Amino acid sequence: MPKSKRDKKISLTKTSKKGLALKQQIVEDVRNCVEKYVRIFLISVHNMRNNKLKDLRAEWKDSRFFFGKNKVIALALGKSSKDEVTEGIHKLSAALKGQCGLLFTNRKKHEVLKWMEEYEEADYARSGFVVQETITLPEGPMPDFPHSIEPHLRQLGMPTALQKGIVTLIKEYTVCKSGQTLTPEQARILKLLDKPLATFKMIPLGVFSKKHGYKKLVSEDDVKENIEGQMVVEEEEEKEDNT
């Protein structure tokens, strides 16, 4: 008789501490950064990718990025003039809405803004992304694909067949249309076609300094436009970015 899985012992020695302890650590880290750095930029990130954020953190070793729960970060900064950690920072706390993050830095304001304006990286769009162009494939052979991938292409919805060992579209196929929200299958097809439609980019929404307080850098309408089509951050990425 097979042994019941309910009797299996599970070791808790490798489990990580979360919950209250993690939130308290975030609050402490944020407050330490307020003391350490001269400026705090409120930023929105288009098409957030955890691996690219890791690269940015390595590039900006003299600064600190925070992407996590807005409520926890707002608590660390202070939600009102009575409990704020430094004068005027509760206005930055109130601006923490939606998918956004903070960049703590001692670099000059114009330097940071110039870098954000110029920095962007093409990346593959994921499901949920709103495409800005229509991509249609013509009928005919697709010699760049190995014959072994043909069944997978059919599973993704492409009208393909093997003709003389070559992957062939038996009719014209529209992968996606402008304004359409990508499905997981469409996102996989675009990646196979090597078409990176998304752009990883950082948008500065506001900046805080102890000398000048908090100032918006874009209007409310611009904020809405900036976050349109932005990818939702996966929960596991958010948890990792908190650290």
C-alpha positions in Angstrom: 0.0 0.0 0.0 1.5 3.4 -1.0 2.5 5.7 1.8 0.1 8.6 2.3 1.5 12.1 1.3 -0.1 13.5 4.4 2.4 11.7 6.5 5.3 13.4 4.8 7.3 15.6 7.1 8.1 19.1 5.9 11.1 21.0 7.2 10.6 24.6 8.0 14.2 25.4 8.4 14.5 26.8 4.9 11.4 28.9 4.8 11.9 32.7 4.7 10.4 35.1 7.2 7.7 37.3 5.6 4.7 39.3 6.7 5.2 41.8 9.5 9.0 41.4 9.7 9.4 42.1 6.0 7.2 45.2 6.1 9.1 46.5 9.1 12.4 46.0 7.2 11.1 47.9 4.2 9.9 50.7 6.4 13.4 50.9 8.1 15.2 50.8 4.7 13.0 53.5 3.2 13.6 55.8 6.2 17.3 55.2 6.1 17.3 56.2 2.5 15.4 59.4 3.2 18.3 60.4 5.5 21.0 59.2 3.1 20.0 60.6 -0.2 19.3 64.2 -1.4 16.6 63.5 -4.0 13.7 61.0 -4.4 12.2 60.5 -7.8 8.7 59.0 -8.2 8.8 56.9 -11.3 6.5 54.8 -13.5 8.0 51.9 -15.4 6.7 50.8 -18.8 6.8 47.0 -19.3 8.5 46.2 -16.1 11.0 43.3 -16.2 12.7 42.1 -13.1 15.9 41.1 -14.9 16.3 44.6 -16.3 15.7 46.2 -12.9 18.5 44.1 -11.6 20.8 45.5 -14.3 19.7 49.0 -13.4 20.4 48.4 -9.7 23.9 47.3 -10.7 24.4 50.3 -12.9 23.1 52.7 -10.2 25.0 51.3 -7.3 25.3 54.8 -5.8 21.5 55.0 -5.6 18.5 52.9 -4.5 15.4 51.7 -6.2 12.2 50.7 -4.4 9.3 48.9 -6.0 6.8 47.4 -3.7 3.6 47.9 -1.8 2.6 51.5 -2.0 0.9 51.4 1.4 4.0 50.2 3.1 6.3 52.8 1.5 3.7 55.5 2.2 3.7 54.4 5.9 7.5 54.7 5.9 7.5 58.2 4.5 4.5 59.4 6.5 1.0 60.0 5.3 0.5 63.4 6.8 2.4 66.4 8.1 2.1 65.0 11.6 3.9 61.7 11.0 6.1 62.4 8.0 9.8 61.6 8.4 11.0 64.9 6.9 9.1 68.1 6.2 6.9 68.0 3.1 7.5 64.4 2.2 3.9 63.4 2.9 3.0 65.0 -0.5 5.3 62.4 -2.2 3.6 59.7 -0.1 0.1 60.8 -1.3 1.4 60.6 -5.0 2.1 56.8 -4.6 -0.7 55.4 -6.8 -0.8 52.5 -9.1 2.3 50.8 -10.5 5.1 53.1 -9.5 8.4 53.1 -7.5 11.0 55.4 -6.0 14.5 56.2 -6.9 16.7 57.6 -4.1 19.8 59.3 -5.4 22.4 62.0 -4.8 22.8 62.6 -8.5 21.8 65.9 -10.0 18.2 66.4 -11.1 19.0 67.3 -14.7 21.3 64.2 -14.9 18.6 61.8 -13.7 15.9 63.3 -16.0 18.3 63.3 -19.0 19.1 59.6 -18.4 15.4 58.6 -18.1 14.6 60.5 -21.2 17.3 58.7 -23.2 17.1 55.2 -21.6 14.9 52.6 -23.2 15.3 48.9 -24.2 13.2 46.9 -26.6 11.7 43.7 -25.2 9.2 41.1 -26.0 5.6 41.9 -25.2 3.8 39.6 -22.7 0.1 38.8 -22.5 -2.0 41.8 -21.5 0.1 44.2 -23.5 -1.8 46.5 -25.9 0.0 46.4 -29.2 0.4 49.5 -31.4 0.8 47.9 -34.7 -0.7 45.2 -36.9 1.5 42.2 -37.8 0.4 40.0 -40.7 2.3 37.0 -42.1 2.0 36.2 -45.8 1.0 32.7 -47.0 4.0 30.6 -47.9 7.2 28.9 -46.5 8.8 29.9 -43.2 12.4 28.6 -43.7 13.7 30.2 -40.5 11.7 27.7 -38.4 12.9 24.1 -37.9 10.4 21.4 -38.9 10.2 20.2 -35.3 8.4 23.4 -34.1 5.5 23.1 -36.6 3.1 21.2 -34.2 3.8 23.9 -31.6 2.9 26.6 -34.0 -0.4 24.9 -34.8 -1.1 24.7 -31.1 -0.6 28.4 -30.9 -3.3 28.9 -33.6 -1.1 29.4 -36.7 -2.4 27.7 -39.9 0.8 25.8 -40.6 1.8 22.5 -42.2 4.9 20.7 -43.3 5.5 20.8 -47.0 8.6 19.0 -48.2 10.0 19.3 -44.6 9.5 23.1 -44.5 7.2 24.9 -42.1 4.6 26.6 -44.3 1.7 29.0 -43.7 -1.2 27.6 -45.7 -2.9 31.0 -45.7 -2.2 34.6 -44.7 -2.2 34.9 -40.9 -2.7 38.0 -38.7 -0.8 37.6 -35.5 -2.2 40.8 -33.9 -4.0 44.0 -34.7 -3.2 47.5 -33.5 -5.0 48.3 -30.3 -5.5 44.7 -29.4 -4.6 43.2 -26.0 -2.2 40.3 -26.5 -3.2 36.8 -25.5 -0.5 34.4 -24.1 -0.5 32.6 -27.5 0.0 35.8 -29.5 2.8 36.8 -27.1 4.6 33.5 -27.7 4.2 33.8 -31.4 5.7 37.3 -31.5 8.7 36.0 -29.4 9.2 33.1 -31.8 9.1 35.7 -34.7 11.7 37.8 -32.9 9.5 40.8 -32.8 10.0 42.9 -29.6 7.1 45.2 -29.5 7.4 46.4 -25.9 9.8 49.0 -24.6 11.2 49.0 -21.1 11.3 52.6 -20.0 11.2 54.7 -16.9 9.0 57.8 -16.7 9.6 60.4 -14.0 6.4 61.5 -12.4 7.7 63.7 -9.6 10.7 64.6 -7.5 11.3 65.4 -3.8 14.1 67.2 -2.1 14.5 68.5 1.4 15.3 72.0 0.0 12.4 72.3 -2.5 9.8 69.8 -1.3 7.8 67.7 -3.7 7.1 68.8 -7.3 5.2 67.1 -10.0 7.0 66.5 -13.3 4.0 65.6 -15.4 0.3 66.4 -15.4 -2.4 63.9 -14.4 -3.3 63.3 -18.0 0.3 62.5 -18.8 0.4 60.0 -16.0 -2.6 58.2 -17.4 -1.0 58.1 -20.8 2.3 56.9 -19.5 0.9 53.9 -17.8 -1.4 52.9 -20.6 -0.4 49.5 -21.8 2.0 49.0 -18.9 2.5 45.4 -17.9 1.2 44.3 -14.5 4.1 43.2 -12.3 4.0 39.6 -11.3 3.5 39.1 -7.6 6.8 37.2 -7.2 8.7 40.1 -9.0 7.2 42.6 -6.6 8.3 40.6 -3.6 11.8 40.3 -4.9 11.9 44.0 -5.8 11.0 44.9 -2.2 14.3 43.7 -1.0 
